[in-house]
Amino acid sequence: MYFWRNLNVMSKTKYIFVTGGVTSSLGKGIISASLAKLLQERGYRVTIQKLDPYINIDPGTLNPYEHGECFVTDDGAETDLDLGHYERFLNIPTSQANNVTTGRIYQAVINKERKGEFLGKTVQVIPHITDEIKHRIQILGKTGEFDIVITEIGGTVGDIESLPYVEAVRQLKWELDSKDIMVIHLTLVPYLAAAGELKTKPTQHSVKMLMQSGVAPDVLVCRTERHLNENIRKKLALFCNVETNSIIESIDAETIYDVPNLMLDEKLDKVVLDKLNLETKTEPKLEKWNDFLYKFKNPKHHITIGLIGKYVELHDAYKSISEALIHAGATNETKVHIQWIHSESLTEKNTSEKLKNLNGIIVAPGFGGRGIEGKIDAVRFARENNIPFLGICLGMQMAVIEFARNVLHLKDANSVEMDLNTTNPVINLMEEQKKITEKGGTMRLGAWDCTLEKNSKSLAIYGKQEISERHRHRYEFNNKYVADFVKAGMLIAGENKKTDLVEIIELPNHPWFVAVQFHPEYKSTVLNPHPLFVDFIKAGLDMV
């Protein structure tokens, strides 16, 4: 048995698991991304995956109020918003394999059972569900593309739905060589003002609960609002069976982009390399990262951008857009103040008053008819008052409807998503979508090519004629109306030549009016801010 364990299953790829305890929302995704960034800086090929314990196949059908933004990868996967953090930190794309849900695991196992692949055996959580989890965990590791795979386990230790994932980690810790796998447990060390001290008991209980599942953490990362002194570290080490140098402080930070530097100061990457028996190839310099941070924290200019959306009560519903504005702002040495405006609050009478002090307007993505008229009013205000305007996905469709109503004078112009009986469906359902009844994973998803018009602003912004951007929608600009729009002064600035679908519209007589059917925010990273957002902010500065 010992021979089998060490020779036949030994992994060349190293696996790091990040679990969470005490409470949710401690920042497992940011810690995972920060560690990955440091290991990447040290010369290792790193990727991160997220295991989500909910039974939905993916977050594609979830209300943004439930789960925040649905992030889309190049290969069309609808994923958790944490994958956006992974890409923004590592500057490399993720894929379908980087996000696994309980729903996807059970679906795969049930499909195998229906095909008779289990040879009549009783299908159980152990070993069948845990075997499938282990298989999914190791897919990225077996490609040969990565030296280290970091796996973030969603939820909190002790949650019933997370138990199969923890059990899968327990099994892997036995199956793989001890130097090929490790567990980082993120926990909370709260400060009690009445007692005037930090309390370690919640962390002790969280580690105890993890160990009851058969998994002992190798490193503790402790979220705290006060610095951990040496006595606290020793106490945690003693009661949690973790070495003192493996007690890592994660103090509240001014911005998530500070966390890689904080983890570098705490030597998290060195501790990890030592436990995985990996050499220190080079010291992390984070030069470009810190250049971004300096510009972000020391802006020379300030502008206010209005983000018009339907889910603005939960800012995470537009996480990639807000982060893209941060990246673009830093590039322009500008602090971008986002004014979150609910589209339902806008009317024909109050739009001018509510939007008059903005330096730029973004009409955000969304689904359904709620708040649509407010978005259209915002587009009209931006168009008529020469305010820099960026429409994204549904935002582009609203720009098309507004132009049709107020320039082409097609007063009932609409999208068939909002009005099936409109006599002027300037936004129509894609032909291949008309027979689809299931909602999940059936939209136009992932990366699609786009050819830019030679005299367009978009071509000047991108600096190349052929681009690729990510999509998530099922309604399109109705090509039957293209000639009328062009005659009235609109420029079709980008098209997918294979499908003849409109991707970008512009108004050449406007200082900056660009609307796109895709989601440029998904591809903006710290080291490569998206050019559309960069130029949009630059245009906004001209309004100051």
N, C-alpha and C positions, 0 to 999 in steps of 0.2 A: 504493500500500500504506500509506503514512504517513497519507493522508487517511482510509482505512478504519479504521485503528487508533484514531485520535483522535476521530472523529466518530460512528461507528456503534457502537462498543463501550464508549465512555467511560461510567463508572459514576458515579451520583450518590451511591451508598452507598460508604463507605470500608471496606476490608477489612484486618484485622490477623490475621496467622497467628502462632501460638505453637508453636514446635518445641522438642524437648528433645534434649540430648546428654550424653555421658559415661556416664550411668547413668539408670535409670528411677526413678520415685518422688521426683523433685526438687520436684514441686509445680506442674506446668504449670496445673492446674486452679485452684489458689489464686491464682497470679499473674494468670491470665486474669480471674478473678472480681474480684480487687483492682483491676486496671486498669479493668475495666468499671465498678466502683463509683465510681472517681474521675472517669471520663468522664461517668458519669451525674450525679454531683454538679456537674459543670461545665455541665449543661444539655443533654447529648446523649442521644438515644434509642439505647440499646445493648442488644445481645443477644449471647449466646455459643453456639457450637455445638461439638460434639465429633466428630471423625473417628476412629473406632476401627478398627485394622487387622486385627482378628480376623475369621474367615470365618463365625462365627455370624451369623444374621440380626439378632439382638439378644441381650442377656444373659439373657433370660427363661428359657432352659433351662439356664443355667450354674449349677453348684453354688456356693453362697455362698463356699465355701472357695477357689474358683477366682478369683472376680472381685469378692468383696464384695457389698454390697447391690445389688439391682436397683431402681432408682428409677423411679417411674411418674408420667407427666404427666397433665394433665386430659384430653387426647384419647386416652388409653389406650396410649401408647407405653411399652414396657419399655426402659429406657435405662441408660446408665452412671451410676454414683454421682456423677460429677463434675457432672451436671446438678443434683443436689441442692445442691452448693456454689453453682452459678450462681444458683439461685432464692433460697437463703438470703442471698446477698450483695446481689443486685439487687432482691429483693422483687417480681419479676414472674415469671409462669409461663412455662415452656418448653413445647415441643410435639414432635411427631413429627419436625419438620424440624431440631430442635436436636441430634439424634444420628444419625450415619450410620456404618454398618459396611461393611467390605469385602464381607461376605456380601450385604448389601442392594444394594450397587453391582453386583456380579456377577449377582445375581438379576434386577435391572432390565435389564441389558444382554442377558442370555440370553433373557429374555422378549421383548425387542424382536427379537432374532435369530429366534426361533421364529415371530414374526408376519411376518417378511420385511421389517422396517423398514429393514434395511441394504442392500436391493436386491441381494442376492447377494454382497456384498463379504466378504472374509475379516475376521472380527471379531478385533481385536487389543487388547492393553493400551493401545497408542497407535495411533490416537486414541480408540477407543471407550470404554475404561474411564476414561481421563483426562477425556474429554468428559463422561461421566456424573458424575464427581467434581466437575468445575467447575460443572455444572448444579446439583448438590445444594448446593454451597457458596453459590451465588448466589440460591437460592430465597428465603431470608429477606431478602436485600438488595433483591430486586425487589418485595417486598410494599408498599414505601413506608412501613412502620412504623418503620424503624430508620435512624439516621444512620450507625451503625458496627456492623459484624458482626465479632466476634472469633472466630476458628476455632482451636481447640486440636487439634493433630495428635497422636494417641496414639502410644505407642511411643518409640523412641529413634532418632535419625538414624543410618543405617547398617543398620538392620533391613531385611531383604529385603521384609517385608510392608508397610513404610511407603513404599517407593520410588514407587509410583504417586501417592501423595498429594503427595510432594515435587515430582514431575514436574508434577502439575497446578498447583501453586503457581508453578513456573517458567514455565509457559505463561501463567498469569494475569498474572504480572509483566510479560510482554511485551504481552499483549492490552489490559490496563487502563492508564489514565494513571498515570504514576509517582507522582503525589500521591494516588492512590486506593488504594494497596496498600502494605503494609510487612510485614516479617518480624521477629519477636522470637525470639531463640534463648536458651532457658534452659539453662544449663550449670553445671558444678561446678568450683569452685576449691578443691581440697583443701588442708588444712594437714598438713604432715608434721612430726610432733613431733621426730623424730630430726634433721631439718635445721633445725627451728625457723622454717619459713617456708611461705608459701602457694605453690602451684605452678600455673602457668598452662598448662603443656604439654597437659594433658587438654583444656582448652578450645580451644587452638590446633588440636589434631587434630580435635576435633569440628566446628569451623568449617570446617576444610579439607575434611572429609568432606561437609558440607552444600554447600560451594561446588563440589565435584566433581559434584554433582547439578545444578549450574546455578543455585543459589539462594544469594545473599549476604545475610547478616543485616543489618538496619538498626540493631538494638539488641541488646546482650548483657545478659541478666540473670544474674548470677553468684551461685549459692547458695554460701554460705561460713559457716564457724563463727568466722572472724576478720575484722575490718574490712579492706577493701581500701584500701591507701594509694595515694597519687598515682602512685607509680612503677609499681605493679601495674596501675593503670588505663591508664597510658600504654603499658605493654608490651602489654597486651591490645589496645588500640586499634591499635597499630603492626602487630602480627602478624595481626590479624583483620580489618583494613580497616574498622574501625568508629570513628566519631568519639569522642573522649574523653568528652564529655558524654553519650554513649549507652552507656557502660559503667555498668550499674546494679547496685549491691550489694543482694543479698537475703540478709541475715544470718539465722541461725537465730532463730526467734521463740518467745516463751513460748506463744503461741496463734495459730492461723490468723487470728483476728480482729484481730491486730496488723498483719498484712501490708499492708492498705490505707494505714495511717499510715506504715509504713516506705517504701512505694513513693511516697507523697506527699513524704516527706523527700528521697527520691532524685530527685524531679522526673520520674518516669517518664511521668506524664500530660502534662507540658509538652513533653517530648521527642517524644512520640507526636503531639500536636497540631501541633507544628512540622513534622514530617515529612509529615503528611497535609494540611498547608496549611489547618488549621482555626483559627478564632479562639478566644481564651480568653473564653468567655462570662461566667463567674463563677468565683470561687475556691472550691475544695471546703472545706466547713466540717465535715462529718461530725459534726454536733452530736448527733444521736440515736444515731449509731453509737458515739461516744465516751462517751455517757451509759450505753449498754449495757456498754461495756468497763469503765467505772469500777465499775459495780455488780458485774460479773463478777469483777473483781480485788480488790474490797474488800467481801466478803460480811459480813453481820452475823450470819448463821446458818449452820449446817452440818447436813446430813441425809444419810442413807445409803439409797439405793434399790437393791433387789435386782432385777437384770435376769435373768430366767430364760429361757434360750435353748438352742438345739441347736448353735449355731455360735459360741459365745462365745470360742473360741480366736482367732478373727479378728474383732476389734472392728468392722472395716469392714462386716461382715455386718449390723450394726445401726447404721450410721452416722447415719441420719436420726433415730433414736430418741435416741442419745446427744447429738446436737446440739440436738434439741428440749428435752432436759433442761437443757442449758446455757442456752438462751434463757429457759426458764421459771424456772430458778434465779436468773438475773440479775434478772428481773422481780420476784422475791420477795426480792431481795438475799440470796440463799442459795447457798452452795457445795454442789452436788450431788455426792456421792461415789457412783459406781456400783460396786456389788459384782456382778461378773460370775459367774453361777452356772450351771454346766452342768446341764441338766435330768436328764441320765442319772445325775448324782451324788446326786440326791434319791431317798429311799425313805420309806416310811411311818414307819420307825424314826428316821431322822436329820433329817427335814424341820424339826421343831420346833427342834432344836439349831442347824441351819444358818441358819434364817431369823429367829430370835428377836430379834436386835438391829437389824432393819431398820425404817426409818420408812415404807416403802412398797414395794410389790411390783408389778413389771410382768412379765406373761407375754407373751413376744414371739412374732412370727409365725414360720412355718416350714412345712415340708411333710413328710409321711411319718410312720411310726409310731415312729421312734427317739426315745426320751426323753419320750414322751407321758405315761407314768404319773407321772414326776417333776413335770411341769407341773400335772397334776391334783392331786397332793399339795400343791403350792405354792398353788394356788387354794383348796383346803380350809383350809389354815393361815391364809390371809389372811381368808377368810370367817368362820371360827370364832373368830379372835382379834382381829377388828375392825381389821385392818391395812389402810390405804388400798391399793386394788387397781385396776390398770388392765390390762385384757386387750385385746390388739390382734390382730385377724384370727384366727389359730389360737388365740390367747390367749382370745378370746371363746368359741370353740368348746369349749375345755377347761373354761371356766367353766360352760357349759351341761351338759357331760357330768358334771362334778363335782356340780352341783346335782341332776341327774337321779339319780345314783347314791346320794348321801348325804342328800338331802332328800325326793325322790320315791321313793327305795328301789328304783329300777330298776337292779339291780346289774350287769346286762350292758349298760347304756346305753353307746353309743359312736358314733363317726363311721364311716360306711361306707368312708371313706378308710383307716381302721385295721383295720376288721373288717367284711368284706362280709356276714358271716352273723349279725351282731348282730340280736336280736329287737326291740331298741329303738333304731332309728337316729335318735337325736335330732338328729344332724347328717347331712344327706343330700346326695347329688349333685344339683345344679341340673338341672331337667328338660331344659333345652336343652343341657346338657353331656353327657348320656348317650350321644349318638351321635357325639361327637367322639373321634377317634383321635389326631390330631396334638397335641403338647403346646405348641408355641410360639405365643404370641399368641392363645390360645383361652380364657383365663379371663375372668371378669368384671373388666374393666379400666377404668381411668380414672374420671372424676368421675360420681357418681350422686347424685341428690337424696335427701334424707331429711327427713321431717317429725317433729318432736319432740313428745312427749306433754306436755300442758299442765302437769301437776304433777310433772314430772321434774326431777332434778338437772341433767340435760344442758341443758334449756331455760334454767335459771338460769345455767349456765356460758356457753352460747353467746349468750344474750341475744336470740335470735330463733328462730322456730319452724321456718323453712325453711332448711336448710343443704345444702351440697354437699361431698362428700368423695371421695377417691380409693380405688379398690379394686384388689385383686389376689388373686383366689381363685376356686375353682370349687365349694366345698361351702358349704351354708347351714343355718341353723337350720330344722329340720323343722317346718312350721306345724301338722302334725297334733298336736304336743305342746304348743302354745302355751297352750291353756286350762288344762292341768294345771300348767304352770309358774306361770301367773298366780294360780291358786287357791292355790298353795303359797307365794306371797309375792314372786315375781319381777315386776318391772315391765318391760314392753316399752316402752322409752323412746324408741325411734326406729324408723320404718319407711319403706320406699320404697313409696309409695302405688300406683304403677303396677304393681309386681310383687308387692306384699304380702310383701316379704322383710324379715325382722327385721334392723335395722342396729345397734341399741343395746339392751343389757339393763342393768338396775340392781337393786340390793337396797335398798329404801327403809329397812329397819331396820338397815342397816350405815352406819357413819360416812362411808365413801366407797368404793363398789364399783360401778365402771362398766366395761363391756366393750363393745368396738365391733368390727363386722365389717370396717370400713374401716381405712385407715392414716392417722391424723391427723398423724403425724410428717412426712409428705411436704409438708405445707403450713405448717410452722413456719419462720419466718424471723427474722433478727435484729430487724427493726423490727416484726414482727407475730408474736410467740410464740403458739403454738397454745393457745387457752383451756383445752382439756382438760388439757394438761400443766401449765399455770400453776396451775389449781385443784387438780390432783393434788399438786403440790409444796406448795401451801398447806395441804392436808390432812395431808401428811407432817410439816409443821412443828408441827402440833397434837400429834403423837406424841412430839416431842422433850421 
